[in-house]
Amino acid sequence: MSFVGLFGAIIGAIQISIFERDALNAIHWSTWAVLPYIGIAISVFLFYSVLTFLLKTNGTAMFTFSLLTSDMWAVLIRIFTYHEKVDWLYYLGFATTAIGLIIYSMKENDQERQRGGEVVDEQRKLLDEEGVGSLRDSLIGAST
């Protein structure tokens, strides 16, 4: 996944140069025309960089839940920039989604702890069945 942003940029540049050639020629290129493109490029790079860590640590369900909370930025801009009111149901929906994120992450951590313990127990059982035992048991047996 580390090359998604790079290949996406290359393919996007090729598509733009083919399909939007006239629009590119019509743009008066200045610093203020280039800055938004640079900002978008940095944002997409950061998104794909953080995405790989989020998927590795929390999985796709956590990523999907996190995307549901991204609308909060639009609501904050609507409230503080445009001074518009937001219906109370949005806050209820956001709170429900946030609570779902918290419950999901807590349950996933508990399951990982249980799985980790089960794996260790299974490995100990297999070693005991083979007669190998653990290093601790062999050291205790050797000292007595």
C-alpha positions as CSV (number, residue, x, y, z in Angstrom):
1,M,0.0,0.0,0.0
2,S,3.0,2.3,0.3
3,F,3.0,2.9,-3.4
4,V,-0.7,3.8,-3.8
5,G,0.0,7.5,-3.5
6,L,2.9,7.4,-5.9
7,F,1.2,5.4,-8.6
8,G,-2.0,7.4,-8.1
9,A,-0.1,10.6,-8.7
10,I,1.6,9.2,-11.8
11,I,-1.7,7.9,-13.3
12,G,-3.5,11.1,-12.3
13,A,-0.8,13.2,-14.0
14,I,-1.1,11.1,-17.2
15,Q,-4.9,11.4,-17.2
16,I,-4.8,15.1,-16.7
17,S,-2.3,15.7,-19.4
18,I,-4.4,13.6,-21.9
19,F,-8.0,14.7,-21.0
20,E,-7.5,18.2,-19.5
21,R,-4.8,19.6,-21.8
22,D,-6.9,22.6,-22.9
23,A,-7.8,23.4,-19.3
24,L,-4.2,23.2,-18.2
25,N,-3.2,25.6,-21.0
26,A,-5.9,28.1,-20.0
27,I,-4.7,28.4,-16.4
28,H,-2.7,31.5,-15.5
29,W,0.0,29.8,-13.4
30,S,1.0,31.8,-10.3
31,T,1.9,31.0,-6.8
32,W,-1.7,31.2,-5.6
33,A,-2.8,28.9,-8.4
34,V,-0.1,26.3,-7.5
35,L,-0.6,26.3,-3.7
36,P,-3.9,24.5,-3.6
37,Y,-2.5,21.7,-5.8
38,I,0.5,21.4,-3.4
39,G,-1.9,21.4,-0.4
40,I,-4.0,18.6,-1.9
41,A,-0.9,16.6,-2.8
42,I,0.4,16.8,0.8
43,S,-3.0,16.0,2.2
44,V,-3.4,12.9,0.0
45,F,0.2,11.8,0.8
46,L,-0.5,12.1,4.6
47,F,-3.9,10.3,4.2
48,Y,-2.3,7.3,2.5
49,S,0.6,7.3,4.9
50,V,-1.6,7.3,8.0
51,L,-4.0,4.9,6.4
52,T,-1.5,2.1,6.3
53,F,-0.7,2.5,10.0
54,L,-4.4,2.7,10.9
55,L,-5.2,-0.5,8.9
56,K,-2.3,-2.3,10.4
57,T,-3.1,-1.4,14.0
58,N,-6.9,-1.3,14.0
59,G,-8.3,-3.0,10.9
60,T,-10.7,-1.9,8.3
61,A,-13.8,-1.7,10.5
62,M,-12.1,1.0,12.6
63,F,-11.1,2.8,9.4
64,T,-14.7,2.8,8.2
65,F,-16.0,4.1,11.6
66,S,-13.4,6.8,11.5
67,L,-14.6,7.9,8.1
68,L,-18.1,8.3,9.5
69,T,-16.8,10.9,11.9
70,S,-15.0,13.0,9.2
71,D,-18.2,15.0,8.6
72,M,-17.7,16.7,11.9
73,W,-15.2,19.0,10.2
74,A,-17.9,20.2,7.9
75,V,-20.3,20.7,10.8
76,L,-17.6,22.7,12.7
77,I,-17.0,25.0,9.7
78,R,-20.8,25.4,9.2
79,I,-21.2,26.4,12.9
80,F,-18.1,28.7,13.4
81,T,-17.6,30.1,9.9
82,Y,-21.1,30.4,8.5
83,H,-22.8,30.8,11.9
84,E,-25.5,28.3,10.9
85,K,-27.4,25.9,13.2
86,V,-27.1,22.2,13.0
87,D,-30.0,19.9,13.8
88,W,-29.8,18.0,17.1
89,L,-30.0,14.7,15.3
90,Y,-26.6,15.2,13.9
91,Y,-25.1,15.4,17.3
92,L,-27.0,12.2,18.3
93,G,-25.6,10.4,15.2
94,F,-22.1,11.6,15.8
95,A,-22.2,10.6,19.5
96,T,-23.5,7.1,18.5
97,T,-20.7,6.7,16.0
98,A,-18.1,7.9,18.5
99,I,-19.4,5.5,21.1
100,G,-19.3,2.7,18.5
101,L,-15.7,3.5,17.8
102,I,-14.8,3.3,21.5
103,I,-16.7,0.1,22.1
104,Y,-15.2,-1.5,18.9
105,S,-11.6,-0.6,19.8
106,M,-12.1,-1.9,23.4
107,K,-13.6,-5.2,22.3
108,E,-10.9,-5.7,19.7
109,N,-8.2,-5.1,22.2
110,D,-9.8,-7.6,24.6
111,Q,-10.1,-10.2,21.8
112,E,-6.4,-9.7,20.9
113,R,-5.4,-10.2,24.5
114,Q,-7.4,-13.4,24.7
115,R,-6.1,-14.7,21.4
116,G,-2.5,-13.9,22.5
117,G,-3.0,-15.9,25.7
118,E,-4.6,-18.8,23.8
119,V,-1.7,-18.9,21.4
120,V,0.8,-19.0,24.2
121,D,-1.2,-21.7,26.0
122,E,-1.5,-23.8,22.8
123,Q,2.3,-23.6,22.2
124,R,2.9,-24.7,25.8
125,K,0.6,-27.6,25.4
126,L,2.3,-28.7,22.2
127,L,5.7,-28.5,23.8
128,D,4.5,-30.4,26.9
129,E,3.0,-33.1,24.6
130,E,6.3,-33.5,22.8
131,G,8.1,-33.8,26.1
132,V,10.2,-30.7,25.5
133,G,8.7,-28.6,28.2
134,S,9.5,-25.0,28.8
135,L,12.9,-23.5,29.5
136,R,11.8,-22.7,33.0
137,D,10.8,-26.3,33.7
138,S,14.1,-27.6,32.4
139,L,16.1,-25.1,34.5
140,I,14.1,-26.0,37.7
141,G,14.6,-29.7,37.0
142,A,18.3,-29.3,36.5
143,S,18.8,-27.3,39.7
144,T,17.0,-29.9,41.9
